[in-house]
Amino acid sequence: MKSPMTLPAKHLALALVVILVWGVNFAVIKVGLVGVPPLLLAGLRFVLAAFPALLFLKPPKVPLRLYVAFGLTMSVGQFAFLFTAIHVGMPSGLASLVLQSQSFFTLALTALWFKEKWHANQLVGLLLAAGGLLLIGSAHGASMPLMGFLLTVAAAVMWACGNLVSRAVGRHGPMNQLAFVVWASLVPPIPLFALSAVLEGPQAMTLAWQNFGLSNLAALAYIAWAATLFGYSVWNFLMSRYPVNRIAPFTLLVPLVGLSTGWLVFGETLKPVHFLGGALLMLGLVVNLFGASLMRRLKWKPA
C-alpha cells in the first residue's frame, strides 16, 4: 500500500488543513457551549450549515427516507450526544479520541446489517480498541465524568449508524456529496429545537438568546462553515480522487490535534491510564487500517 505522503503537495496540504480544522473543532464546540444549551447549539449549527448553501446547490436525487435517516443519525444523534457530553464535562481533547471508536461500531453494525465477514486484523483491532475504551472509561472522575464518556461513546455509535446510511446513499450513484450534506441539514433543526425545548426548557433557550455573544457566534460559524461545509467538501474531493486507504489514515491525526488544542486552550490534562487507553485505541485503529496489508506483505516471498 502506498503511503498517504505520496499525495501531491497541494492535496497533502488540503488533507492536513481539514484534519487541523476537525481537530480544533472540539475545543470550538466547548467555547460555543458557554451559556448556550447543547441541543440548541446543535440545532443552530445545522440551520447555518443549510442556509444559505442550499440556495447554490441542487439536492441530489436520493430518496427522502435517506435524507431523513442521515439527518437523524449522523446529525441529530451524533451531535446531540457529543455536544451534551462536552457540556457535562467531557474534556474536548478526550472526546476527539473516544469518538474515533466509531470505526469499530461501523464494522460491527456492517457485519450485522450487511452480513459482512470480519477479517483477522479487524478483530484484533476491535479487541485493542475495546480495551482502550474500557481503560479510559474506568478513569472517570472530576476531570472526566462517566456520563460524559458514555455520551461520547453514544455519539460514536450514532456516527457509525450514519455511516451505514451513507453507504446506502452511495448506491444511488455518483453525486455531489456536499450538496447531500447541505440538504440533509434541513432535517436536524426541528427535532433538535424540540428536544431543547423539552429537555433544556424554554427559559434556558431564552436566556441563551439574550446572552448570545460574539464568541458563541464565532464558534457557531466555525462549526457550521469550517468544520462542516469546508471540511466535508474538501474531504469528499480527496476521497473521490484517491483510494480510501490513502486518505482515511489521516483521520488518525484528529485526536492528536484535539488533545493538543484541549491542553493548550483549556489546560486539559490526562491521567496515565488515559494515555494508555488512548494508545490502545489508536493502535486498534492502525491495525484495522494497515493490518491486512501488513499480513499480506509478511506472507509474500520473492521467487
C-alpha positions as CSV (number, residue, x, y, z in Angstrom):
1,M,0.0,0.0,0.0
2,K,1.3,3.4,-0.9
3,S,1.9,5.9,1.9
4,P,-0.5,8.9,2.2
5,M,2.6,11.1,1.9
6,T,2.7,10.3,-1.8
7,L,-0.1,12.7,-2.4
8,P,0.8,15.8,-4.5
9,A,1.9,18.6,-2.2
10,K,-1.2,20.7,-2.7
11,H,-3.6,17.8,-1.9
12,L,-1.5,16.7,1.1
13,A,-1.8,20.3,2.4
14,L,-5.5,20.2,1.9
15,A,-5.8,17.0,3.8
16,L,-3.7,18.3,6.7
17,V,-5.8,21.6,6.8
18,V,-9.0,19.5,7.1
19,I,-7.5,17.5,9.9
20,L,-6.4,20.7,11.7
21,V,-9.9,22.1,11.3
22,W,-11.6,19.0,12.6
23,G,-9.2,18.6,15.5
24,V,-9.7,22.2,16.7
25,N,-13.4,21.8,16.3
26,F,-13.8,20.0,19.6
27,A,-12.3,23.0,21.5
28,V,-14.5,25.4,19.5
29,I,-17.6,23.4,20.5
30,K,-16.6,23.9,24.1
31,V,-16.4,27.6,23.5
32,G,-19.7,27.7,21.8
33,L,-21.4,25.9,24.7
34,V,-20.6,28.7,27.2
35,G,-24.1,30.0,28.1
36,V,-25.8,28.0,25.3
37,P,-27.6,24.7,25.9
38,P,-26.0,21.9,23.8
39,L,-29.2,20.8,21.9
40,L,-29.9,24.4,21.0
41,L,-26.4,24.9,19.7
42,A,-26.6,21.7,17.7
43,G,-29.8,22.9,16.1
44,L,-28.3,26.3,15.2
45,R,-25.3,24.5,13.7
46,F,-27.4,22.8,11.1
47,V,-29.5,25.9,10.3
48,L,-26.3,27.7,9.5
49,A,-25.0,24.6,7.6
50,A,-28.1,24.6,5.4
51,F,-28.5,28.3,4.8
52,P,-27.5,29.9,2.6
53,A,-25.6,27.0,1.0
54,L,-28.7,25.2,-0.3
55,L,-29.5,28.2,-2.4
56,F,-26.5,27.4,-4.6
57,L,-26.7,23.6,-4.6
58,K,-29.2,21.3,-6.2
59,P,-30.5,18.4,-4.0
60,P,-29.1,15.0,-5.2
61,K,-31.7,12.6,-6.5
62,V,-31.8,10.4,-3.3
63,P,-35.0,9.0,-1.7
64,L,-36.4,11.3,1.1
65,R,-36.1,8.5,3.6
66,L,-32.3,8.5,3.3
67,Y,-32.1,12.3,3.9
68,V,-34.2,11.8,7.0
69,A,-32.2,8.7,8.1
70,F,-28.9,10.6,7.6
71,G,-30.1,13.7,9.4
72,L,-31.4,11.7,12.4
73,T,-28.3,9.5,12.8
74,M,-25.2,11.4,11.6
75,S,-26.6,14.8,12.7
76,V,-29.2,14.7,15.4
77,G,-27.9,11.6,17.2
78,Q,-24.2,12.2,16.9
79,F,-24.1,15.8,17.8
80,A,-26.8,15.8,20.4
81,F,-24.8,13.3,22.3
82,L,-21.4,14.9,21.6
83,F,-22.4,18.4,22.4
84,T,-24.1,17.2,25.6
85,A,-21.1,15.2,26.6
86,I,-18.8,18.2,26.3
87,H,-21.4,20.3,28.1
88,V,-21.5,17.9,31.1
89,G,-17.7,18.0,31.4
90,M,-16.1,15.6,28.9
91,P,-12.7,17.1,28.0
92,S,-12.7,18.2,24.4
93,G,-9.4,16.5,23.6
94,L,-10.5,13.2,25.1
95,A,-13.8,13.5,23.2
96,S,-11.9,13.7,19.9
97,L,-10.1,10.5,20.8
98,V,-13.1,8.4,22.1
99,L,-15.2,9.5,19.1
100,Q,-12.8,7.6,16.8
101,S,-14.3,4.4,18.1
102,Q,-17.0,4.9,15.5
103,S,-14.7,3.0,13.1
104,F,-15.3,-0.2,15.1
105,F,-19.0,0.4,15.7
106,T,-19.3,0.8,12.0
107,L,-17.6,-2.6,11.4
108,A,-19.9,-4.3,14.0
109,L,-23.1,-2.8,12.5
110,T,-22.0,-3.6,9.0
111,A,-21.4,-7.2,10.0
112,L,-24.9,-7.3,11.5
113,W,-26.8,-5.4,8.7
114,F,-24.9,-6.4,5.6
115,K,-23.6,-9.8,6.9
116,E,-20.0,-8.9,6.1
117,K,-17.3,-11.1,7.5
118,W,-14.7,-9.9,9.8
119,H,-11.0,-10.2,8.9
120,A,-8.4,-11.1,11.5
121,N,-6.9,-7.7,11.6
122,Q,-10.3,-6.1,12.2
123,L,-11.0,-8.4,15.1
124,V,-7.6,-7.7,16.7
125,G,-8.1,-4.0,16.2
126,L,-11.5,-4.2,17.8
127,L,-10.2,-6.0,20.9
128,L,-7.4,-3.5,21.3
129,A,-9.8,-0.6,20.8
130,A,-12.3,-2.1,23.3
131,G,-9.6,-2.5,25.9
132,G,-8.6,1.1,25.3
133,L,-12.2,2.4,25.8
134,L,-12.5,0.3,29.0
135,L,-9.4,1.8,30.4
136,I,-10.5,5.4,29.5
137,G,-13.9,4.8,31.0
138,S,-12.5,3.3,34.2
139,A,-10.7,6.5,34.9
140,H,-13.8,8.6,35.2
141,G,-13.9,11.3,37.9
142,A,-14.0,15.1,38.3
143,S,-11.8,15.6,35.2
144,M,-13.9,13.2,33.1
145,P,-17.4,12.4,34.3
146,L,-18.7,8.9,33.5
147,M,-21.8,10.4,31.9
148,G,-19.6,12.5,29.5
149,F,-17.7,9.4,28.5
150,L,-20.8,7.3,27.9
151,L,-22.5,10.1,25.9
152,T,-19.4,10.4,23.7
153,V,-19.5,6.6,23.0
154,A,-23.2,7.0,22.2
155,A,-22.2,9.8,19.7
156,A,-19.7,7.3,18.1
157,V,-22.5,4.7,17.8
158,M,-24.7,7.2,16.0
159,W,-21.9,8.2,13.7
160,A,-21.5,4.5,12.8
161,C,-25.2,4.4,12.1
162,G,-24.8,7.4,9.8
163,N,-22.0,5.6,8.0
164,L,-24.4,2.8,7.1
165,V,-26.9,5.4,5.8
166,S,-24.0,7.0,3.8
167,R,-23.3,3.6,2.2
168,A,-27.0,3.3,1.2
169,V,-26.8,6.8,-0.3
170,G,-23.7,5.8,-2.3
171,R,-25.7,3.0,-4.0
172,H,-27.6,5.7,-5.9
173,G,-24.6,6.6,-8.0
174,P,-22.1,9.4,-8.1
175,M,-23.4,12.7,-6.7
176,N,-22.3,15.9,-5.1
177,Q,-21.8,14.7,-1.5
178,L,-21.5,18.3,-0.2
179,A,-25.0,19.0,-1.7
180,F,-26.4,15.9,0.0
181,V,-24.9,17.0,3.4
182,V,-26.3,20.5,3.0
183,W,-29.8,19.4,2.1
184,A,-29.7,16.7,4.8
185,S,-29.0,19.6,7.2
186,L,-32.6,20.6,6.9
187,V,-33.7,17.5,8.9
188,P,-31.9,18.1,12.3
189,P,-33.1,21.7,13.3
190,I,-36.7,20.9,14.1
191,P,-36.1,17.7,16.2
192,L,-33.1,19.4,18.0
193,F,-35.0,22.5,18.8
194,A,-38.0,20.4,20.0
195,L,-35.6,18.3,22.2
196,S,-34.1,21.5,23.5
197,A,-37.5,22.9,24.4
198,V,-38.5,19.7,26.2
199,L,-35.2,18.7,27.9
200,E,-33.4,22.1,28.4
201,G,-36.5,24.2,28.7
202,P,-37.8,27.4,27.1
203,Q,-36.2,29.5,29.9
204,A,-32.7,28.2,29.1
205,M,-33.3,28.8,25.4
206,T,-34.5,32.4,26.1
207,L,-31.5,33.1,28.3
208,A,-29.2,31.7,25.7
209,W,-30.6,34.1,23.0
210,Q,-30.4,37.0,25.4
211,N,-26.7,36.3,26.2
212,F,-25.6,35.1,22.8
213,G,-22.2,36.8,22.3
214,L,-19.6,37.2,19.7
215,S,-17.7,34.1,20.9
216,N,-20.8,32.0,20.6
217,L,-21.4,33.4,17.1
218,A,-17.8,32.8,16.0
219,A,-17.9,29.3,17.4
220,L,-21.2,28.5,15.6
221,A,-19.8,29.9,12.3
222,Y,-16.7,27.8,12.7
223,I,-18.6,24.6,13.5
224,A,-21.1,25.1,10.6
225,W,-18.9,26.5,7.9
226,A,-15.4,25.5,8.6
227,A,-15.8,22.0,10.2
228,T,-18.9,21.0,8.2
229,L,-19.1,22.7,4.8
230,F,-15.4,23.3,4.2
231,G,-14.2,20.1,5.9
232,Y,-16.7,17.8,4.1
233,S,-16.3,19.4,0.7
234,V,-12.5,19.0,0.7
235,W,-12.6,15.6,2.3
236,N,-15.1,14.3,-0.3
237,F,-13.0,15.8,-3.1
238,L,-9.9,13.9,-1.8
239,M,-11.9,10.7,-1.3
240,S,-13.2,10.9,-4.9
241,R,-9.6,11.4,-6.3
242,Y,-7.6,8.8,-4.4
243,P,-8.0,5.3,-2.9
244,V,-9.7,5.2,0.5
245,N,-6.6,3.6,2.0
246,R,-4.5,6.6,1.1
247,I,-6.9,9.2,2.6
248,A,-8.6,7.5,5.6
249,P,-5.4,7.2,7.7
250,F,-5.3,11.0,8.0
251,T,-8.2,10.8,10.5
252,L,-5.7,9.2,13.0
253,L,-4.3,12.7,13.4
254,V,-7.6,14.3,14.5
255,P,-7.2,13.1,18.2
256,L,-3.6,14.4,18.2
257,V,-4.8,17.9,17.2
258,G,-7.8,17.6,19.5
259,L,-5.8,16.6,22.5
260,S,-3.1,19.3,21.8
261,T,-5.8,22.0,21.4
262,G,-7.5,21.0,24.6
263,W,-4.3,21.1,26.5
264,L,-3.1,24.5,25.0
265,V,-6.5,26.3,25.3
266,F,-8.1,24.8,28.3
267,G,-5.2,23.2,30.2
268,E,-6.9,19.8,29.9
269,T,-4.6,17.1,31.3
270,L,-4.8,13.3,31.1
271,K,-4.1,10.7,33.6
272,P,-1.6,7.9,32.8
273,V,-4.5,5.5,32.3
274,H,-6.0,7.9,29.7
275,F,-2.7,7.8,27.8
276,L,-2.6,4.0,27.9
277,G,-6.2,3.7,26.9
278,G,-5.8,6.2,24.1
279,A,-2.7,4.4,22.9
280,L,-4.6,1.1,22.7
281,L,-7.5,2.7,20.9
282,M,-5.2,4.3,18.3
283,L,-3.2,1.1,17.9
284,G,-6.5,-0.7,17.3
285,L,-7.3,1.8,14.6
286,V,-3.9,1.4,13.0
287,V,-4.2,-2.4,13.0
288,N,-7.7,-2.0,11.4
289,L,-6.4,0.2,8.7
290,F,-3.0,-1.4,7.9
291,G,-3.2,-4.9,9.4
292,A,-4.4,-6.7,6.3
293,S,-1.8,-5.1,4.1
294,L,1.0,-5.9,6.6
295,M,-0.2,-9.5,6.8
296,R,-0.1,-9.9,3.0
297,R,3.4,-8.5,3.0
298,L,4.6,-10.9,5.7
299,K,3.2,-13.8,3.7
300,W,4.8,-12.7,0.4
301,K,8.1,-14.3,-0.6
302,P,10.2,-13.4,-3.6
303,A,10.5,-16.1,-6.2
